[in-house]
């Protein structure tokens, strides 16, 4: 998964590489440490 570090928070939909179902991915970057928190979710959960 490629994350754009110039955007501190982003949400997008990506197809799962295993089951091909869409997954909403939210990425939150810590501007101090540069660490990314990746939060996947599906509509059926």
C-alpha atoms as one frame of an Amber mdcrd trajectory, in Angstrom:
protein
   0.000   0.000   0.000   1.392   3.378  -0.988   0.629   6.360   1.252   1.097
   9.992   0.202   3.003  11.563   3.132   2.123  15.118   2.024  -1.495  14.576
   3.185  -1.970  14.213   6.957  -5.341  12.418   6.708  -6.817  10.621   3.726
  -9.626   8.175   3.003 -10.005   6.134  -0.142 -11.417   2.823  -1.411  -9.069
   0.054  -2.529  -9.852  -3.488  -3.669  -8.549  -6.236  -1.378  -5.650  -8.098
  -2.998  -6.979 -11.412  -1.646 -10.772 -11.331  -2.092 -11.163  -8.371  -4.525
 -13.836  -6.789  -2.299 -13.683  -3.004  -1.795 -12.144  -1.803   1.462 -12.338
   1.772   2.722  -8.896   2.768   3.977  -8.308   5.734   6.277  -4.725   6.835
   6.773  -3.716   9.278   9.508  -0.119  10.512   9.573   1.487  11.749  12.784
   3.149  14.969  11.653   5.719  14.828  14.473   6.925  11.227  14.163   5.924
  10.576  10.543   4.255   7.296  11.542   1.117   6.241   9.680  -1.977   4.751
  11.287  -3.901   2.705   8.701  -7.544   1.930   9.490  -9.284  -0.484   7.079
 -13.052  -1.003   7.133 -15.690  -2.748   5.021 -19.352  -1.824   4.487 -20.578
  -5.203   5.817 -18.888  -4.852   9.238
